[in-house]
Amino acid sequence: MLEIKEIWKTFNAGTVNEKQALRGVSLTLNEGDFCTVIGGNGAGKSTMLNAVAGTWAVDSGTISIGGVNVTHLPEHKRAKYIGRVFQDPMMGTAPSMQIIENLALAARRGQRRGLKWSITKEEKVRYQEMLQGLDLGLEDRLSSKVGLLSGGQRQALTLLMASLKRPRLLLLDEHTAALDPKTAAKVLDLSDRIVSESGLTTMMVTHNMRDAIQHGNRLIMMYNGRIAIDVSGEEKKKLTVHQLLDLFSKVSGSNEADDKLLLS
């Protein structure tokens, strides 16, 4: 469902601020894979996700989604293949619009839009049923402005919107980093359920090693612009935080893990 072949990305090339963010990264995700991506600051995990999303063009290499080469497609043309939830709860929705209007926009993604489209009774019932599954009381607040929701409610709604059209690839970009631990856990559980029920191929970037181990069927750790560790199946299920830190130390040649990685 996702095939990345030898992608390279350098920022500020030829200047004193030159930074090689990706160094020949290759990765293949099969349909239904839920891959967590972890790494220290500057490891390349966010750059890889943004390269897949089309936010940044790669210098070389190819990216294919569902067999379609999207390497040279701009971000807005990749949107029909991708659902994305951002780190900032304020992104991914239209805050000045109602909950029901946001859901309707998500449902019409990729379709031609005009002045005459309206929300049918059947759609309203469907949206209420979907919101009820979130267990956040939003099914009774369809007319509420999204900007009035809490961070957790908004991330849950964004997750629902991103998966509404069953995208070929779901990107979760540190989508719980701005939430308190209790709310983050609830959003992660919801993520697991939506991914499982819809069979979505998913890539989740996180700084939290425990979350990376507990969620998904595959874990990759990036270091210095490359994929340094790749574990899946039973090996991933048995993995502990201490073992992951030991693996990181062996790969990096250092006993000092990134501060943010440790604190998470």
Backbone as a ProteinNet text record, in pm:
[ID]
protein_1_A
[PRIMARY]
MLEIKEIWKTFNAGTVNEKQALRGVSLTLNEGDFCTVIGGNGAGKSTMLNAVAGTWAVDSGTISIGGVNVTHLPEHKRAKYIGRVFQDPMMGTAPSMQIIENLALAARRGQRRGLKWSITKEEKVRYQEMLQGLDLGLEDRLSSKVGLLSGGQRQALTLLMASLKRPRLLLLDEHTAALDPKTAAKVLDLSDRIVSESGLTTMMVTHNMRDAIQHGNRLIMMYNGRIAIDVSGEEKKKLTVHQLLDLFSKVSGSNEADDKLLLS
[TERTIARY]
83	0	86.5	202.9	299.4	436.3	498.7	633.1	723.1	822.4	920.9	1052.5	1111	1236.1	1344.8	1445.7	1567.9	1541.6	1462	1435.6	1542	1584	1682.8	1622.4	1653.9	1606	1709.3	1752.8	1847.3	1785.5	1790	1741.4	1859.8	1836.4	1937.9	2067.9	2054.2	2171.7	2268.6	2397.9	2501.3	2522.7	2457	2474.1	2534.5	2567.2	2622.7	2517.6	2389.8	2280.7	2233.9	2314.5	2275.4	2248.7	2137	2099.1	2044.1	2112.9	2063.1	1962.1	1833.6	1727.6	1694.4	1700.3	1672.9	1788.2	1836.8	1953.3	1920.6	1853.9	1825.2	1727.6	1618.6	1520.2	1433	1419.7	1330.4	1240.1	1112.4	1015.2	894.9	847	726.4	626	504.2	395	290.7	255.9	151.9	14.5	-86.3	-221.9	-260.8	-309.1	-350	-241.2	-117.4	-8.3	-32.7	0.1	-3.5	138	211.4	353.3	375.3	439.1	475.3	618.9	644.3	776.4	827.3	946.2	1002.8	1146.3	1196.3	1333.7	1354.7	1478.9	1511.7	1489.8	1516.9	1504.9	1601.3	1550.6	1634.3	1662.5	1593.2	1617.5	1564.3	1461	1406.3	1264.8	1205.4	1072.7	964.7	965.1	865.3	890.7	1018.6	1052.1	1000.8	1015	965.2	814.6	744	598.2	554.2	621.5	586.7	621	724.1	757.7	647.9	596.1	487	361.1	334.6	215.2	226.3	350.2	368.2	394.1	412.1	441.1	575.3	671.9	802.6	834.7	888.4	933.2	1066.8	1088.6	1215.5	1316.2	1444.4	1549.3	1562	1545.5	1550.8	1479.5	1455.5	1380.9	1235.3	1157.1	1015.8	926.4	801.7	699.8	574.1	524	402.1	300.6	174.6	65.6	-38.9	-61.2	-158.3	-123.4	6.5	50.5	57.4	21.6	24.8	149.7	231.1	350.7	309.7	327.3	284.7	404.2	523.8	646.9	639.7	584.6	584	446.8	354.4	223.9	229.3	168.3	164	74.2	84.5	13.6	-136.9	-198.9	-344.9	-392.5	-305.1	-344.6	-322.8	-245.7	-228.9	-340	-416.2	-517.5	-620.4	-647.4	-748.4	-700.3	-570.3	-514.4	-486.3	-477.9	-424.5	-523.2	-531.4	-598.2	-490.8	-501.9	-393.8	-449.2	-388.8	-420.7	-291.5	-297.2	-178.6	-156.7	-37.9	-5.8	-91.1	-113.4	-189.9	-339.7	-414.7	-559.1	-635.3	-571.6	-638	-631.7	-551.2	-539.3	-626.7	-660	-736.2	-885.7	-933	-1075.6	-1095.7	-1220.3	-1256.8	-1321.7	-1249.4	-1298.9	-1425	-1445.9	-1562.5	-1687.9	-1673.9	-1788.1	-1837.9	-1960.9	-2021.5	-1960.3	-1980.2	-1932.5	-1990.3	-2119.5	-2185	-2132.2	-2098.9	-2046	-1905.3	-1824.3	-1690.6	-1696.8	-1787.6	-1802.5	-1848.8	-1940.3	-1989.3	-1877.4	-1791	-1677.2	-1583.5	-1559.3	-1472.5	-1533.8	-1665.2	-1734.6	-1732.5	-1717.9	-1719.3	-1579.7	-1478.8	-1341.8	-1320.9	-1264.9	-1240.2	-1355.2	-1468.4	-1583.4	-1589	-1656.7	-1676.2	-1777.2	-1745	-1831.5	-1895.3	-2019.6	-2090.7	-2166.3	-2249.7	-2324.8	-2450.8	-2487.9	-2618	-2612.3	-2492.1	-2488.7	-2543.5	-2614.3	-2672.5	-2657.1	-2681.8	-2668.5	-2804.9	-2813.7	-2941	-2971.9	-3097.4	-3137.7	-3061.7	-3043.6	-2971.1	-2827.2	-2764	-2627.3	-2622.6	-2719.3	-2722.9	-2731.6	-2816.4	-2830.7	-2700	-2636.8	-2510.5	-2402.6	-2392.9	-2291.9	-2315.8	-2442	-2473.3	-2428.9	-2452	-2411.9	-2259.5	-2189	-2042.3	-1987.7	-2045.2	-2001.2	-2032.1	-2142.1	-2179.3	-2072	-2009.9	-1904.3	-1780.1	-1764.3	-1650.1	-1667	-1792.3	-1825.1	-1777.6	-1801.2	-1760.7	-1878.6	-1998.4	-2117.5	-2133.9	-2056.7	-2062.5	-2183.1	-2244.8	-2362.2	-2478.4	-2477.2	-2583.7	-2540.9	-2424.2	-2371.6	-2336.4	-2415.8	-2385.8	-2374	-2447.9	-2447.1	-2342.3	-2265.6	-2162.1	-2045.2	-1985.1	-1866	-1747.7	-1668.9	-1557.7	-1453.9	-1441.9	-1346.2	-1375.9	-1497.3	-1535.6	-1505.3	-1460.4	-1432.9	-1298.8	-1284.2	-1155.4	-1056.5	-928.4	-826	-851	-889.8	-916.3	-1036.7	-1143.6	-1262.7	-1230.1	-1148.4	-1114.7	-1027.3	-931.4	-847.4	-928.8	-1023.4	-1111.1	-1194.8	-1246.6	-1324.7	-1237.5	-1116.1	-1023.9	-989.7	-970.8	-942.7	-1059.3	-1180.4	-1300.3	-1308.9	-1280.9	-1285.7	-1178.8	-1059.2	-948.2	-972.5	-1051.5	-1076.2	-1212	-1289.7	-1427.5	-1436.9	-1343.8	-1346.7	-1257.4	-1215.5	-1127.3	-1008.9	-919.6	-803.8	-712.5	-634.3	-539.5	-431.8	-404.7	-300.3	-343	-333.8	-364.4	-234	-209.8	-89.1	-125.6	-67.8	-90.4	39.3	38.5	160.3	171.7	222.1	232	99.6	-9.1	-142.9	-191.1	-112.2	-149.1	-48.4	52.2	160.9	113.1	7.2	-39.8	-149.5	-179.1	-288.3	-234.7	-317.2	-277.4	-278.4	-205.1	-190	-321.5	-420.1	-547.7	-620.7	-624.4	-690.1	-613	-479.7	-395.9	-422.2	-435	-461.8	-595.5	-694.5	-827.4	-823.9	-750.4	-739.1	-661.7	-560.6	-484.6	-570.8	-651.1	-742.2	-841.5	-890.5	-982.5	-912.5	-786.5	-707.9	-698	-666.1	-656.8	-787.1	-897.2	-1027.9	-1063.2	-1044.1	-1076.8	-988.5	-859	-765.9	-802.9	-835.1	-869.6	-1001	-1104.1	-1236.2	-1237.7	-1160.3	-1158.8	-1045.7	-956	-844.6	-751.5	-727.1	-648.6	-498.5	-426.9	-280.8	-240	-160	-136.7	9.9	53.8	186.7	168.7	217.4	204	341	370.5	495.1	472.3	564	550.5	688.1	694.4	816.2	811	694.2	673.7	705.1	810.4	853.3	749.9	685.5	585.7	467.1	423.2	313.9	355.2	479.7	528.8	529.3	556.8	560.7	419.4	332.7	199.3	103.4	125.3	29.9	91.1	5.5	49.5	113.3	141.3	201.7	347.2	396.2	533.8	590.3	719.1	784.9	915.5	936.3	1066.4	1122	1253.9	1320.4	1416.8	1411	1499.2	1613	1727.2	1845	1928.2	1959.2	2046.2	1996.5	1863.7	1806.5	1788.5	1806.5	1791.3	1704.2	1651	1579.6	1683.2	1693.3	1797.2	1745.4	1617.9	1558.1	1422.2	1393.3	1265.3	1222.1	1120.1	1072.3	921.4	875.6	732	691.9	562.2	510.4	541.2	577.7	604.4	722.1	821.7	938.7	897.7	805.5	758.8	674.3	589.2	502.2	582.5	699.1	781.3	878	885	981	946.3	1047.6	1029.2	1100.2	1070.4	1134.8	1285.2	1327	1470.5	1540.5	1475.3	1534.6	1545.9	1442.6	1444.4	1556.7	1577.2	1687.3	1822.9	1833	1957.9	1984.5	1880	1894.3	1938	1876.5	1910.4	2057.1	2103.5	2242.5	2340.2	2306	2392.4	2398	2283.4	2275.3	2346.7	2324.8	2381	2525.9	2569.8	2705.9	2723.9	2611.6	2616.4	2521.4	2554.9	2466.9	2368	2376.5	2291.8	2180.5	2059.5	1942.9	1899.1	1825.6	1772.7	1687.2	1703.8	1631.8	1480.2	1426.5	1280.7	1234.8	1318.8	1287.3	1280.2	1375.8	1379.1	1265	1238.2	1132.5	995.5	980	852.1	830.6
-121.3	0	126.3	118.4	228.7	172	231.8	188.2	310.3	319.7	427	365.4	422.4	368.5	474.9	455.7	536	686.5	738.3	882	958.6	1069.6	1158.1	1297.2	1367.5	1504	1584.5	1695.9	1786.4	1924.5	1984.8	2120.9	2218.3	2336.1	2442.7	2393.8	2319.4	2263.5	2373.7	2348.4	2442.3	2560.2	2556.5	2666	2610.6	2701.8	2657.3	2584.8	2602.4	2535.7	2407.6	2355.9	2234.1	2119.6	2049.9	1936.4	1824.1	1710.3	1592.2	1523.5	1540.6	1488.6	1344	1305.2	1166.5	1117.3	997.1	942.3	805.5	806.4	680.7	590.6	647.8	571.3	486.2	359.3	267.9	198.2	189.3	128.4	80.3	-39	-92.9	-131.1	-78.5	-116.3	-192.3	-311.6	-389.6	-339.7	-376.5	-333.7	-379.4	-286.1	-318.7	-305	-278.2	-258	-131.4	-138.5	-22.3	-7.3	87.4	104.1	227.9	209.3	323.5	362.9	493.6	546.5	630.1	597.2	666.2	706.4	803.7	849	979.1	1014.8	1138.1	1260.1	1377.8	1501.2	1499.9	1532.2	1534.7	1399.5	1295.3	1160.9	1142.4	1220.9	1211.6	1159.7	1128.5	1067	1161.7	1286.7	1382.7	1420.3	1427	1456.6	1345.9	1220.3	1109.2	1116.4	1143.1	1152	1267	1381.9	1496.2	1471.8	1392.3	1356.7	1269.2	1175.9	1089.5	1172.9	1270	1353.2	1452.8	1480.9	1576.8	1717.7	1734.6	1866.3	1916.9	1824.8	1857.3	1760.4	1814.5	1729.5	1665.8	1543.1	1475.9	1511.3	1501.3	1531	1418.7	1295.6	1179.3	1062.8	956.5	842.1	850.3	747.5	742.1	704.8	752.2	719.7	675.7	557.1	505.1	470.3	504.8	472.6	392.1	269.6	183.6	157.4	150.8	124.6	247.9	365	489.9	569.8	604.5	683.5	828.6	872.2	1007.4	1100	1055.3	1128.6	1274.8	1300.4	1437.2	1504.3	1440.4	1502.2	1601.8	1720.2	1815.5	1763.7	1827	1780.6	1769.3	1867.9	1866	1754.4	1708	1598.5	1461.2	1457.8	1331.7	1311.9	1418.9	1415.2	1305.7	1268.3	1165.3	1026.2	1012.1	883.9	880.8	998.9	1009.3	1074.7	1020.8	1087.2	1123.3	1240.3	1283.9	1352.5	1320.9	1388.4	1452.2	1583.7	1659.7	1662.5	1708.6	1722.4	1830	1938.9	2050.9	2023.7	2015.6	1990.5	2097.3	2213.9	2320.9	2300.7	2203.5	2178.6	2059.3	2053.2	1939.5	1959.2	2070.6	2100.7	2248.3	2285.5	2426	2473.8	2545.9	2579.4	2665.3	2745.8	2834.5	2766	2640.2	2565.5	2464.2	2419.5	2323.8	2184.7	2100.8	1963.1	1892.4	1905.8	1837.6	1888.2	2016.7	2073.2	2020.5	2007.2	1951.4	1807.1	1728.3	1589.5	1582.1	1671.6	1673.4	1707.9	1801.1	1836	1716.6	1645.2	1527.3	1418.8	1403.2	1301.4	1334.1	1462.4	1504.8	1528.9	1487.7	1506.9	1434.4	1505.7	1447.6	1465.5	1515	1537.7	1685.1	1710.6	1848.8	1915.3	2035.7	2105.4	2227.2	2249.5	2365.6	2436.2	2529.4	2607.1	2536.4	2427.9	2366.6	2244.7	2198.6	2077.1	2103.7	2006.6	2017.9	1885.4	1887.6	1767.2	1701.4	1576.2	1505.7	1451.4	1412.2	1353	1223.6	1146.2	1020	1043.6	1147.8	1179.8	1220.7	1300.3	1345.8	1227.2	1131.4	1011.1	933.2	923	849.7	917	1049.5	1122	1107.8	1109.4	1092.8	956	853	717.6	707.1	771.1	767.6	841.5	956.5	1035.3	965.8	893.2	819.1	716.3	660.7	562.6	620.6	753	817.1	825.8	815.8	821.1	952.6	1064.3	1195.3	1292.4	1240.6	1324.2	1418.6	1400.5	1492.2	1466.8	1350.3	1319.9	1414.5	1477.3	1572	1717.3	1734.7	1870.7	1896	1841.8	1852.7	1997.2	2087.8	2227.3	2311.7	2250.2	2324.5	2357.2	2473.9	2512	2427	2377.5	2289.8	2362.7	2493.8	2571.4	2574.7	2536.2	2535.7	2402.5	2303.2	2171	2169.4	2074.7	2055.7	1993.2	1993.6	1935.8	1788.8	1711.7	1569.3	1544.4	1622.5	1608.9	1642.1	1743.3	1786.2	1683.3	1625	1522.5	1399	1363.8	1248.9	1276.3	1398	1435.1	1435.2	1489.1	1492.2	1350.9	1261.1	1121.4	1058.7	1089.2	1038.8	1093.5	1222.8	1286	1229.2	1206.1	1156.2	1014.7	937.9	797.6	776.7	884	874.2	812.7	849.3	800.8	678	618	500.8	524.4	615	645.8	524.8	526.6	416.5	419.1	539.1	553.3	657.5	621.4	713.6	754.3	886.2	938.6	1005	956.4	1012.8	1080.4	1213.6	1291.2	1341.5	1254.2	1286.5	1344.9	1277.6	1333.8	1337.4	1283.2	1291.7	1373.4	1430.5	1499.2	1621.3	1687.5	1810.1	1784	1656.6	1621.7	1574.5	1587.2	1533.5	1380.2	1311.2	1165.7	1088.1	1126.2	1053.8	1069.6	1192.6	1217.6	1151.2	1156.7	1094.5	944.6	879.9	736	703.4	788.2	766.1	782	884.3	906.1	792.6	740.1	627.3	501.1	476.5	361.4	375.1	496.9	523.6	501.7	543.7	523.4	374.3	294.7	149.1	92.3	136.3	82.4	118.7	245.1	289.9	220.4	209.9	143.7	-3.2	-68.7	-210.5	-236	-158.5	-179.6	-149.6	-50.8	-11.7	-77.7	-148.5	-214.7	-116.5	-1.4	104.8	79.8	104.7	105.4	237.1	228.3	346.2	363.5	489.4	524.2	626.5	594.8	684.3	726.4	855.2	910	948.8	908.6	938.9	954.6	1029.5	1037.8	940.2	882	799.7	653	602.4	464.5	361.8	387.5	292.4	283.8	399.5	400.7	330.2	352.6	290.6	137.9	88	-56.8	-114.5	-43.2	-95.8	-92.5	-3	14.2	-29.3	-85.7	-127.6	-264.9	-311.9	-445.2	-436.6	-311.7	-294	-165.2	-166.4	-48.9	-25.2	100.6	136.1	253.2	250.7	362.1	424.1	558	628.7	693.3	700.6	765.1	823.6	951.6	1018.5	1004.2	1016.6	1016.6	880.5	774.3	637.6	554.4	445	349.8	258.8	268.4	194.9	64.4	61.5	-56.6	-82.7	-207.9	-245.5	-378.5	-375.3	-497.6	-510.5	-634	-656.9	-791	-818.5	-947.4	-977.5	-1101.9	-1146.9	-1074.3	-1041.3	-970.6	-834.7	-766.6	-637	-653.1	-754.6	-776.6	-798.7	-862.8	-894.5	-782.2	-680.1	-572.9	-488.7	-447.3	-357.5	-225.6	-124.1	6.3	-5.7	-82.9	-99.3	-168.2	-269.7	-338.2	-244.7	-160.1	-64.5	37.2	81.2	173.3	107.8	-20.9	-94.1	-104.5	-133	-140	-5.4	101.3	235.8	266.3	226.9	252.3	180.6	56.2	-21.4	42.4	87.8	146.7	280.7	363.7	498.2	502.4	393.6	391.6	479.8	509.5	597	545.8	570.9	532.4	642.7	754.7	867.7	878.4	846.4	863	1008.2	1046.2	1181.8	1213	1333.7	1371.8	1355.7	1403	1396.6	1252.5	1167.2	1024.9	961.7	997.2	942	994.2	1122.5	1182	1129	1088.7	1034.5	894.4
0	0	0	64.9	59.5	25.4	-75.6	-113.8	-130.5	-43.5	-48.4	-94.6	-199.7	-253.1	-256.7	-172.9	-177.1	-183.2	-89.9	-92.6	-13.3	-73.1	-13.1	-2	106.2	123.2	201.7	140.7	205.4	213.6	330	348.8	343.4	286.4	278.6	216.3	106	38.5	-4.4	16.4	-25.8	66.4	184.5	280.3	409.2	500.5	628.8	712.2	675.9	748.1	680.3	589.6	518	614.8	591.7	677.3	591.7	596.1	525	614.9	583	669.3	639.7	513.1	472.6	385.7	415.7	346.3	286.5	174	104.1	177.7	229.5	307	213.8	247.1	175.3	276.5	243.6	335.2	256	288.2	225.2	332.7	322.3	412	332.2	379.8	314.9	358.2	284.6	316.8	457.3	537.7	674.3	777.8	736.1	832.1	914.3	1043.1	1131.8	1184.8	1126.4	1156.7	1242.7	1358	1441.7	1409.6	1407.8	1372.1	1488.7	1536.4	1651.4	1621.2	1695.5	1676.2	1749.6	1771.9	1841.7	1754.4	1809.7	1733.4	1615.8	1497.4	1378.2	1317.8	1366	1314	1171.6	1135.7	1000.8	993.7	1109.1	1106.9	1053.4	1098.3	1050.2	904.8	867.1	727.5	636.4	678.9	598.2	583.7	694.4	688.5	597.3	608.3	524.3	377.8	353.3	215.1	155.2	234.6	189.1	163.3	251.9	238.9	124.7	79.9	-28.3	20	151.9	207	155.7	147.3	91.2	-21.1	-129.6	-240.2	-202.6	-246.7	-218.6	-328.2	-295.5	-393.2	-495.5	-448.6	-537.8	-471.8	-550.2	-499.7	-541.5	-506.6	-545.6	-428.2	-436.3	-336	-409.7	-375.9	-438	-329.4	-355.9	-264.3	-339.1	-294.7	-362.3	-507.2	-537.3	-673.8	-762.3	-708.5	-784.8	-746.1	-844.6	-819.1	-792.4	-668.3	-629.6	-606.4	-643.7	-612.7	-653.2	-770.4	-822.9	-812	-738.8	-719.6	-604.2	-619	-507.8	-396.3	-280.7	-161.9	-184.2	-249.5	-264.8	-356.2	-447.5	-536.2	-471.7	-364.3	-291.3	-188.8	-162.6	-56.2	-76.9	-202.2	-226.1	-184.9	-164.7	-121.6	28.3	90.9	227	322.5	444.2	555.6	655.5	718.1	807.8	931.3	1046.5	1172	1222.1	1246.7	1283	1434.8	1473.4	1616.2	1681.7	1610.8	1663.4	1650.1	1761.9	1754.7	1676.7	1651.7	1578.7	1427.5	1383.6	1240	1199.9	1073.9	1022.2	1023.1	1083	1084.6	1052.6	1025.3	1006.6	1135.9	1222.4	1356.2	1358.8	1256	1255.9	1201.8	1158.2	1104.4	1207.2	1188.9	1280.1	1263	1364.5	1358	1236.4	1214.1	1102.9	968.7	960.9	836.7	809.5	914	897.8	848.2	905.5	862.7	717.4	679.5	541.9	443.3	481.8	396.6	379.3	489.2	483.5	394.9	403.2	324.1	175.2	142.4	2.4	-53.7	21	-25	-158.2	-254	-386.1	-482.7	-434.5	-521.7	-561.8	-673.1	-716.2	-624.3	-581.3	-486.5	-552.8	-520.3	-573.2	-463.4	-502.1	-404.6	-356.8	-424.2	-397.2	-305.5	-267.9	-188.3	-47.9	3.4	137.1	209.9	339.7	421.4	433.2	391.3	393.2	532.4	553.7	681.4	706	597.5	610.7	656.7	600.6	640.5	787.9	831.2	970.7	1066.1	1033.7	1116.6	1119.3	1002.6	993.2	1076.7	1068.7	1144.5	1295	1335.9	1477.9	1527.8	1446.9	1484.6	1495.6	1402	1404.1	1526.2	1555.4	1670.9	1802.3	1805.6	1926.2	1959.9	1855.5	1875.9	1941.4	1936.5	2000	2151.6	2197.8	2340.4	2403.5	2332.4	2382.8	2389.4	2364.8	2370.2	2251.7	2148.3	2033.5	1943.9	1958	1874.1	1902.8	2019.5	2054.5	2033.3	1970.1	1949.8	1803.3	1712	1569.4	1522.1	1585	1541.3	1613	1703.5	1776.4	1684.4	1703.8	1627.8	1676.8	1583.4	1618.1	1704.1	1684.9	1762.8	1911.4	1950.4	2091.3	2159.6	2084.4	2141.2	2213.9	2305.5	2373.8	2275.3	2313	2226.5	2195.7	2299.2	2279.8	2190.2	2211.6	2127.5	1982.7	1965.4	1830.5	1759	1831.9	1770.8	1735.3	1821.2	1792.6	1668.3	1656.7	1539.1	1413.4	1424.8	1311	1265.3	1361.2	1330.2	1254.5	1298.5	1231.6	1089.6	1073.2	941.8	848.3	902.6	820.8	769.7	844.9	807.5	741.1	727.9	679.6	541.1	453.2	315	294.6	405.7	401.1	308.1	345.2	260	244.9	141.5	122	229.8	281.1	382.3	485.1	613.3	722.4	790	799.9	863.3	994.9	1103.7	1236.7	1279.6	1277.2	1296	1439.8	1528.6	1672.2	1721.6	1686.6	1705.2	1849.7	1942.9	2085.6	2166.7	2100.5	2170.9	2248.4	2200.7	2266.3	2368.8	2394.1	2484.7	2619.9	2724.3	2854.5	2847.8	2935.3	2926.7	2918.7	2999.7	3000	2867	2814	2686.3	2572.6	2580.7	2478.2	2469.5	2585.4	2588.6	2522.9	2547.6	2489.2	2337.3	2290	2145.7	2079.5	2147.5	2092.9	2084.8	2187.9	2184.8	2069.8	2050.2	1940.1	1805.6	1797.4	1675.5	1643.3	1745.5	1726.8	1672.9	1731.6	1692	1548.3	1512	1376.3	1272.9	1302.7	1211.1	1193.7	1305.1	1300.7	1227.6	1262.1	1202	1052.9	1010.5	869.4	791	861.8	794.3	725.1	790.3	726.9	740.1	631.9	637.2	701.4	808.3	891.8	927.3	928.2	977.6	1089.4	1207.8	1322.7	1374.1	1365.7	1419.2	1564.9	1652	1793.9	1857.1	1967.1	2047.3	2164.4	2187.6	2305.9	2275.4	2335.1	2307.5	2350.8	2463.6	2511.8	2415.3	2364.6	2267	2137.8	2097.4	1974.2	1984.8	2105.3	2127.6	2139.5	2210.4	2241.4	2122.6	2028.5	1919.1	1786.3	1701.6	1569.3	1566.9	1445.3	1427.1	1380.6	1367.1	1320.5	1379.7	1410.9	1468.4	1394.7	1353.5	1298.4	1378.3	1400.1	1466.5	1366.7	1356	1263.7	1340.8	1273.2	1331.6	1219.2	1231	1134.7	990	973.1	838.3	775.6	855.1	802.5	896.2	843.4	928	992.9	1123.9	1195.7	1254.3	1293.6	1356.3	1291.3	1263.5	1202.1	1262.8	1349.3	1413.5	1393.4	1387.4	1366.9	1427.6	1422.8	1468.6	1613.5	1641.4	1777.7	1840	1758.2	1808.6	1866.8	1799.6	1848	1974.5	1977.2	2093.5	2221.3	2208.6	2326	2362.9	2279.3	2299.6	2423	2497.5	2612.2	2583	2662.7	2645.5	2664.6	2764.9	2791.7	2675	2617.1	2501.7	2381.9	2365.1	2254.6	2272.4	2397.3	2426.3	2400.9	2435.8	2410.4	2260.1	2183.3	2038	1982.1	2034.8	1989.7	2019.9	2136.9	2176.1	2082.6	2045.8	1956.2	1817.5	1769.7	1635.8	1630.8	1734.2	1734.6	1781.1	1846.3	1897.6	2018.9	2086.2	2202.8	2309.4	2434.9	2545.2	2580.2	2509.4	2538.2	2435.2	2476.6	2388.3	2391.2	2289.5	2283.2	2405.1	2461.3	2583	2568.8	2456.2	2437	2429.8	2371.3	2360.8	2499.1	2585.1	2720.3	2805.6	2798.3	2878.3	2840.8	2716.5	2673	2727
[MASK]
++++++++++++++++++++++++++++++++++++++++++++++++++++++++++++++++++++++++++++++++++++++++++++++++++++++++++++++++++++++++++++++++++++++++++++++++++++++++++++++++++++++++++++++++++++++++++++++++++++++++++++++++++++++++++++++++++++++++++++++++++++++++++++++++++++++++

